[in-house]
Amino acid sequence: MIRISDYHKTFNAGTLNEVYALRGINLRIQEGEFLTIIGTNGSGKSTLLNAIAGTFQPDRGTIAIGGKDMAGKADFQRARFISRVFQNPFMGTAPDMTIAENIHLAFMRGKPRHLIPGLTRERRDLYREEVRMLEMQLEDRLGNTIGTLSGGQRQALTLLMAVMNEPKVLLLDEHTAALDPKSAAQVVALTERFVARYGLTTVMITHSMQQALALGTRTILMHKGQVIEEIAGKDKSLLTTTDLLDRFADLRKQEKLTAEMIEEMRREYL
């Protein structure tokens, strides 16, 4: 589904602020796979998601999605088949518009304007049933503005809006990091349900080591713009967070991570 080949990206090249963000990334993500990404700040996690989304073009290298080369295709062109949920629950929604209006905007995305129905009573009834699946008692509050809801409710609705048109690719950029533990658990459960329901190819960044191991089919560790470790299959299912930290220590011995980076991992993930 997603094929990234020899992908390089440098920001502010030739200046004092030069950042070599992605260093020859080679990554294959199969259709329906759920990939989780971990790594310290500045490791290139969000930059990799931005690359897939089309936020920028590479210095060199390619990205193909569904067998189609994405060269020259901007983010708004890829938005027809890529959905993204950000850490901030307000991103991706219009806070001054109602729940129903926001969902209708999500439904309209990528459709020819002459085929878009209005927000009719029938469509409101359809949206009510979609919202009912969230199990947050929001189905009878479709007239409420998004901005009046809690962070967990907003993020659950944002997730629903991201998947309702069944995108080819779902990008989750630390989408539970700003939530309290209870809300985060609800959104994680919804994530698993939606990914399974629609068979979505999913790439998720997380700062929760527990989430990285519990969710998805494969976990990758990034450092300084490179993928330096992959964990999948039986190895992933049997690992604990302590085991994963031990792997970081092993990588240090191989001089892939410094002692300072190991300590940063402990601070961020424990």
C-alpha beads as a LAMMPS data file, in Angstrom:
LAMMPS data file: protein, C-alpha beads

270 atoms
269 bonds

1 atom types
1 bond types

-500.0 500.0 xlo xhi
-500.0 500.0 ylo yhi
-500.0 500.0 zlo zhi

Masses

1 110.0

Atoms # bond

1 1 1 0.000 0.000 0.000
2 1 1 2.718 2.521 1.020
3 1 1 6.214 2.205 -0.413
4 1 1 8.842 4.728 0.696
5 1 1 12.186 4.438 -1.068
6 1 1 15.454 6.233 -0.244
7 1 1 13.530 9.254 1.072
8 1 1 15.629 12.242 2.171
9 1 1 14.467 15.593 3.525
10 1 1 16.519 18.524 4.825
11 1 1 15.006 21.735 6.153
12 1 1 16.808 25.123 6.003
13 1 1 19.589 23.596 3.920
14 1 1 22.855 25.546 3.904
15 1 1 21.969 27.615 6.977
16 1 1 22.853 27.476 10.666
17 1 1 19.377 26.017 11.246
18 1 1 19.829 23.111 8.836
19 1 1 18.029 19.941 9.965
20 1 1 18.561 16.643 8.168
21 1 1 15.138 15.310 9.148
22 1 1 14.783 12.109 7.105
23 1 1 17.869 10.154 6.065
24 1 1 17.228 7.614 3.360
25 1 1 13.998 6.126 4.701
26 1 1 13.039 2.778 3.173
27 1 1 9.726 1.488 4.450
28 1 1 6.986 -0.821 3.163
29 1 1 3.537 -0.778 4.748
30 1 1 1.128 -3.439 3.531
31 1 1 -2.551 -2.828 2.831
32 1 1 -4.496 -3.111 6.078
33 1 1 -1.361 -2.990 8.231
34 1 1 -1.388 -0.994 11.481
35 1 1 2.084 0.453 12.055
36 1 1 3.077 2.218 15.274
37 1 1 6.087 4.540 15.483
38 1 1 8.116 5.464 18.560
39 1 1 11.234 7.557 19.051
40 1 1 12.560 10.542 20.935
41 1 1 11.800 14.157 20.104
42 1 1 13.443 15.114 16.826
43 1 1 13.733 11.523 15.615
44 1 1 11.650 12.238 12.505
45 1 1 8.324 10.653 13.495
46 1 1 6.033 13.551 12.591
47 1 1 8.200 14.454 9.607
48 1 1 7.607 10.958 8.252
49 1 1 3.835 11.392 8.606
50 1 1 4.105 14.796 6.899
51 1 1 6.007 13.140 4.055
52 1 1 3.237 10.583 3.569
53 1 1 0.568 13.289 3.782
54 1 1 2.345 15.417 1.164
55 1 1 3.110 18.430 3.353
56 1 1 6.389 18.817 1.438
57 1 1 8.305 17.170 -1.386
58 1 1 11.528 15.177 -0.817
59 1 1 15.043 16.265 -1.656
60 1 1 15.279 12.859 -3.261
61 1 1 13.473 9.568 -3.001
62 1 1 9.903 8.478 -3.667
63 1 1 6.618 7.629 -1.992
64 1 1 4.029 5.448 -3.710
65 1 1 0.555 4.849 -2.288
66 1 1 -1.605 2.119 -3.742
67 1 1 0.953 1.643 -6.493
68 1 1 0.763 5.298 -7.586
69 1 1 3.787 7.593 -7.417
70 1 1 3.012 10.623 -5.255
71 1 1 5.689 12.831 -6.852
72 1 1 4.388 16.385 -7.179
73 1 1 1.088 15.667 -5.411
74 1 1 0.423 18.168 -2.613
75 1 1 -1.366 17.428 0.649
76 1 1 -4.760 18.688 -0.593
77 1 1 -4.533 16.295 -3.540
78 1 1 -3.689 13.353 -1.291
79 1 1 -6.484 14.288 1.140
80 1 1 -8.914 12.416 -1.096
81 1 1 -7.508 9.122 0.157
82 1 1 -5.493 10.070 3.270
83 1 1 -7.071 11.139 6.571
84 1 1 -5.136 12.473 9.534
85 1 1 -5.870 13.026 13.220
86 1 1 -3.575 15.357 15.145
87 1 1 -2.657 15.644 18.812
88 1 1 -4.694 18.837 19.276
89 1 1 -8.406 17.891 19.395
90 1 1 -9.333 21.210 17.738
91 1 1 -7.303 20.494 14.600
92 1 1 -9.463 19.050 11.860
93 1 1 -12.707 20.546 13.176
94 1 1 -14.445 23.915 13.081
95 1 1 -15.097 24.738 16.766
96 1 1 -17.842 27.293 16.078
97 1 1 -19.850 24.894 13.914
98 1 1 -22.179 22.200 15.226
99 1 1 -21.408 18.502 15.486
100 1 1 -23.743 17.799 12.560
101 1 1 -22.171 20.536 10.409
102 1 1 -18.655 19.279 11.114
103 1 1 -19.586 15.710 10.245
104 1 1 -21.287 16.910 7.068
105 1 1 -18.125 18.769 6.043
106 1 1 -16.152 15.560 6.566
107 1 1 -18.685 13.622 4.510
108 1 1 -18.359 16.156 1.641
109 1 1 -14.574 15.959 1.479
110 1 1 -13.342 14.850 -1.923
111 1 1 -16.806 14.644 -3.482
112 1 1 -17.796 16.582 -6.614
113 1 1 -19.763 19.618 -5.496
114 1 1 -22.739 18.855 -7.727
115 1 1 -23.157 15.464 -5.996
116 1 1 -23.131 16.785 -2.430
117 1 1 -26.511 16.575 -0.653
118 1 1 -27.598 19.214 1.816
119 1 1 -27.799 18.648 5.558
120 1 1 -31.257 17.107 5.355
121 1 1 -33.247 15.411 8.097
122 1 1 -32.373 12.039 6.589
123 1 1 -28.674 12.862 6.643
124 1 1 -28.909 14.083 10.250
125 1 1 -30.483 10.747 11.172
126 1 1 -27.590 8.951 9.461
127 1 1 -25.034 11.070 11.317
128 1 1 -26.869 10.435 14.597
129 1 1 -26.363 6.695 14.154
130 1 1 -22.681 7.208 13.333
131 1 1 -22.196 9.335 16.446
132 1 1 -24.078 6.799 18.560
133 1 1 -21.225 4.329 17.910
134 1 1 -18.915 6.566 19.946
135 1 1 -20.924 5.700 23.091
136 1 1 -20.441 9.207 24.484
137 1 1 -24.124 10.252 24.566
138 1 1 -23.561 12.791 21.799
139 1 1 -26.129 11.445 19.333
140 1 1 -28.846 13.771 20.707
141 1 1 -26.510 16.793 20.806
142 1 1 -25.837 17.203 17.084
143 1 1 -26.831 20.871 17.370
144 1 1 -24.089 21.599 19.937
145 1 1 -20.966 23.359 18.718
146 1 1 -17.750 21.329 18.721
147 1 1 -16.036 23.965 20.854
148 1 1 -18.329 23.236 23.822
149 1 1 -17.253 19.593 24.075
150 1 1 -14.503 18.021 26.153
151 1 1 -11.168 17.135 24.601
152 1 1 -12.010 13.439 24.577
153 1 1 -15.372 14.026 22.901
154 1 1 -13.812 16.299 20.281
155 1 1 -11.078 13.788 19.501
156 1 1 -13.568 10.931 19.222
157 1 1 -15.611 12.974 16.748
158 1 1 -12.471 13.951 14.842
159 1 1 -11.572 10.271 14.552
160 1 1 -15.072 9.446 13.299
161 1 1 -14.845 12.238 10.733
162 1 1 -11.453 10.932 9.581
163 1 1 -12.701 7.404 8.867
164 1 1 -16.296 7.862 7.738
165 1 1 -15.334 8.093 4.047
166 1 1 -13.098 5.008 4.380
167 1 1 -9.743 6.505 3.364
168 1 1 -6.984 4.326 2.007
169 1 1 -4.584 5.587 4.688
170 1 1 -5.196 6.825 8.240
171 1 1 -2.427 8.868 9.924
172 1 1 -2.572 9.276 13.711
173 1 1 -0.154 11.863 15.068
174 1 1 -0.071 11.233 18.845
175 1 1 -3.853 11.574 18.802
176 1 1 -4.275 10.624 22.484
177 1 1 -1.320 12.561 23.933
178 1 1 -3.386 15.611 24.994
179 1 1 -6.136 13.575 26.672
180 1 1 -6.633 12.420 30.247
181 1 1 -6.120 8.657 30.795
182 1 1 -9.825 7.777 30.685
183 1 1 -10.472 9.736 27.476
184 1 1 -7.272 8.369 25.926
185 1 1 -8.433 4.807 26.631
186 1 1 -11.817 5.544 25.008
187 1 1 -10.193 7.004 21.891
188 1 1 -7.765 4.063 21.658
189 1 1 -10.681 1.627 21.828
190 1 1 -12.491 3.565 19.094
191 1 1 -9.323 3.577 17.008
192 1 1 -9.075 -0.208 17.171
193 1 1 -12.766 -0.568 16.329
194 1 1 -12.656 1.761 13.308
195 1 1 -9.408 0.334 11.923
196 1 1 -10.850 -3.175 12.127
197 1 1 -14.253 -2.139 10.763
198 1 1 -12.881 -0.436 7.650
199 1 1 -9.656 -2.429 7.230
200 1 1 -7.662 0.802 7.206
201 1 1 -3.945 1.021 6.489
202 1 1 -2.879 2.933 9.599
203 1 1 0.303 4.693 10.727
204 1 1 0.295 5.909 14.330
205 1 1 2.872 7.922 16.273
206 1 1 2.691 7.452 20.012
207 1 1 4.597 8.478 23.130
208 1 1 3.027 5.578 25.016
209 1 1 5.206 2.493 24.936
210 1 1 2.236 0.469 26.113
211 1 1 0.160 1.685 23.148
212 1 1 3.025 0.993 20.747
213 1 1 3.143 -2.639 21.818
214 1 1 -0.576 -3.236 22.352
215 1 1 -1.787 -1.697 19.097
216 1 1 -1.047 -2.615 15.536
217 1 1 0.866 -5.286 13.709
218 1 1 4.359 -3.766 13.685
219 1 1 6.334 -1.178 15.659
220 1 1 9.308 0.790 14.358
221 1 1 11.829 2.838 16.350
222 1 1 13.165 6.010 14.743
223 1 1 16.306 7.942 15.636
224 1 1 17.883 10.913 13.857
225 1 1 15.700 10.522 10.794
226 1 1 16.225 6.806 10.347
227 1 1 14.352 3.583 11.116
228 1 1 16.768 1.713 13.349
229 1 1 14.615 -1.105 14.735
230 1 1 11.482 -3.021 13.728
231 1 1 9.402 -5.293 15.954
232 1 1 6.605 -7.431 14.527
233 1 1 4.705 -10.667 14.868
234 1 1 5.357 -12.890 17.866
235 1 1 8.239 -10.694 19.068
236 1 1 5.866 -7.743 19.368
237 1 1 3.093 -9.653 21.138
238 1 1 5.465 -11.030 23.789
239 1 1 7.357 -7.805 24.556
240 1 1 6.772 -5.686 27.644
241 1 1 7.686 -2.016 28.062
242 1 1 10.690 -3.131 30.116
243 1 1 11.766 -5.417 27.282
244 1 1 11.518 -2.510 24.878
245 1 1 13.702 -0.325 27.086
246 1 1 16.196 -3.182 27.209
247 1 1 16.220 -3.117 23.416
248 1 1 17.073 0.560 23.579
249 1 1 19.967 -0.337 25.842
250 1 1 21.134 -2.980 23.352
251 1 1 21.012 -0.392 20.596
252 1 1 23.161 1.859 22.734
253 1 1 25.758 -0.869 22.925
254 1 1 25.716 -0.967 19.149
255 1 1 26.310 2.815 19.263
256 1 1 23.006 3.561 17.615
257 1 1 21.724 5.448 20.666
258 1 1 23.642 7.447 23.240
259 1 1 23.158 7.206 26.995
260 1 1 21.388 10.577 26.888
261 1 1 18.908 9.282 24.323
262 1 1 18.189 6.203 26.464
263 1 1 17.439 8.440 29.430
264 1 1 15.188 10.605 27.267
265 1 1 13.310 7.491 26.219
266 1 1 12.770 6.573 29.851
267 1 1 11.454 10.062 30.661
268 1 1 9.100 10.137 27.679
269 1 1 7.705 6.619 27.750
270 1 1 7.590 5.690 31.431

Bonds

1 1 1 2
2 1 2 3
3 1 3 4
4 1 4 5
5 1 5 6
6 1 6 7
7 1 7 8
8 1 8 9
9 1 9 10
10 1 10 11
11 1 11 12
12 1 12 13
13 1 13 14
14 1 14 15
15 1 15 16
16 1 16 17
17 1 17 18
18 1 18 19
19 1 19 20
20 1 20 21
21 1 21 22
22 1 22 23
23 1 23 24
24 1 24 25
25 1 25 26
26 1 26 27
27 1 27 28
28 1 28 29
29 1 29 30
30 1 30 31
31 1 31 32
32 1 32 33
33 1 33 34
34 1 34 35
35 1 35 36
36 1 36 37
37 1 37 38
38 1 38 39
39 1 39 40
40 1 40 41
41 1 41 42
42 1 42 43
43 1 43 44
44 1 44 45
45 1 45 46
46 1 46 47
47 1 47 48
48 1 48 49
49 1 49 50
50 1 50 51
51 1 51 52
52 1 52 53
53 1 53 54
54 1 54 55
55 1 55 56
56 1 56 57
57 1 57 58
58 1 58 59
59 1 59 60
60 1 60 61
61 1 61 62
62 1 62 63
63 1 63 64
64 1 64 65
65 1 65 66
66 1 66 67
67 1 67 68
68 1 68 69
69 1 69 70
70 1 70 71
71 1 71 72
72 1 72 73
73 1 73 74
74 1 74 75
75 1 75 76
76 1 76 77
77 1 77 78
78 1 78 79
79 1 79 80
80 1 80 81
81 1 81 82
82 1 82 83
83 1 83 84
84 1 84 85
85 1 85 86
86 1 86 87
87 1 87 88
88 1 88 89
89 1 89 90
90 1 90 91
91 1 91 92
92 1 92 93
93 1 93 94
94 1 94 95
95 1 95 96
96 1 96 97
97 1 97 98
98 1 98 99
99 1 99 100
100 1 100 101
101 1 101 102
102 1 102 103
103 1 103 104
104 1 104 105
105 1 105 106
106 1 106 107
107 1 107 108
108 1 108 109
109 1 109 110
110 1 110 111
111 1 111 112
112 1 112 113
113 1 113 114
114 1 114 115
115 1 115 116
116 1 116 117
117 1 117 118
118 1 118 119
119 1 119 120
120 1 120 121
121 1 121 122
122 1 122 123
123 1 123 124
124 1 124 125
125 1 125 126
126 1 126 127
127 1 127 128
128 1 128 129
129 1 129 130
130 1 130 131
131 1 131 132
132 1 132 133
133 1 133 134
134 1 134 135
135 1 135 136
136 1 136 137
137 1 137 138
138 1 138 139
139 1 139 140
140 1 140 141
141 1 141 142
142 1 142 143
143 1 143 144
144 1 144 145
145 1 145 146
146 1 146 147
147 1 147 148
148 1 148 149
149 1 149 150
150 1 150 151
151 1 151 152
152 1 152 153
153 1 153 154
154 1 154 155
155 1 155 156
156 1 156 157
157 1 157 158
158 1 158 159
159 1 159 160
160 1 160 161
161 1 161 162
162 1 162 163
163 1 163 164
164 1 164 165
165 1 165 166
166 1 166 167
167 1 167 168
168 1 168 169
169 1 169 170
170 1 170 171
171 1 171 172
172 1 172 173
173 1 173 174
174 1 174 175
175 1 175 176
176 1 176 177
177 1 177 178
178 1 178 179
179 1 179 180
180 1 180 181
181 1 181 182
182 1 182 183
183 1 183 184
184 1 184 185
185 1 185 186
186 1 186 187
187 1 187 188
188 1 188 189
189 1 189 190
190 1 190 191
191 1 191 192
192 1 192 193
193 1 193 194
194 1 194 195
195 1 195 196
196 1 196 197
197 1 197 198
198 1 198 199
199 1 199 200
200 1 200 201
201 1 201 202
202 1 202 203
203 1 203 204
204 1 204 205
205 1 205 206
206 1 206 207
207 1 207 208
208 1 208 209
209 1 209 210
210 1 210 211
211 1 211 212
212 1 212 213
213 1 213 214
214 1 214 215
215 1 215 216
216 1 216 217
217 1 217 218
218 1 218 219
219 1 219 220
220 1 220 221
221 1 221 222
222 1 222 223
223 1 223 224
224 1 224 225
225 1 225 226
226 1 226 227
227 1 227 228
228 1 228 229
229 1 229 230
230 1 230 231
231 1 231 232
232 1 232 233
233 1 233 234
234 1 234 235
235 1 235 236
236 1 236 237
237 1 237 238
238 1 238 239
239 1 239 240
240 1 240 241
241 1 241 242
242 1 242 243
243 1 243 244
244 1 244 245
245 1 245 246
246 1 246 247
247 1 247 248
248 1 248 249
249 1 249 250
250 1 250 251
251 1 251 252
252 1 252 253
253 1 253 254
254 1 254 255
255 1 255 256
256 1 256 257
257 1 257 258
258 1 258 259
259 1 259 260
260 1 260 261
261 1 261 262
262 1 262 263
263 1 263 264
264 1 264 265
265 1 265 266
266 1 266 267
267 1 267 268
268 1 268 269
269 1 269 270
